[in-house]
Amino acid sequence: MTTPAADTITMFGAEWCSDCRRTKKQLDELGITYTYVDLEAEPAAADVAREISGRMNIPVVVYPDATHHVEPSNDDVEQKLRSLNLI
């Protein structure tokens, strides 16, 4: 089971999820290094994502400062990345 590393961004998502595809595309286009946890390939990781977020929604994006977003907008992600000086 995949748990987020403390020094990286981890995104829990699935290919069928349009918000996941959008957030993944944004991270890719910004050149952000992150770990992608495919919940279809690793169904048990859904429990980890649920423990982090307290919700069933995806994507769950976990940041190096141990904060997270659930179903973030592109603006939410960009603001967080800027606050962490990652972009």
Secondary structure, DSSP 8 states (H G I E B T S, - for coil): -----TTSEEEEE-TT-HHHHHHHHHHHHTT--EEEEETTT-TTHHHHHHHHHSSS-S-EEE-TTS-EEES--HHHHHHHHHHTT--
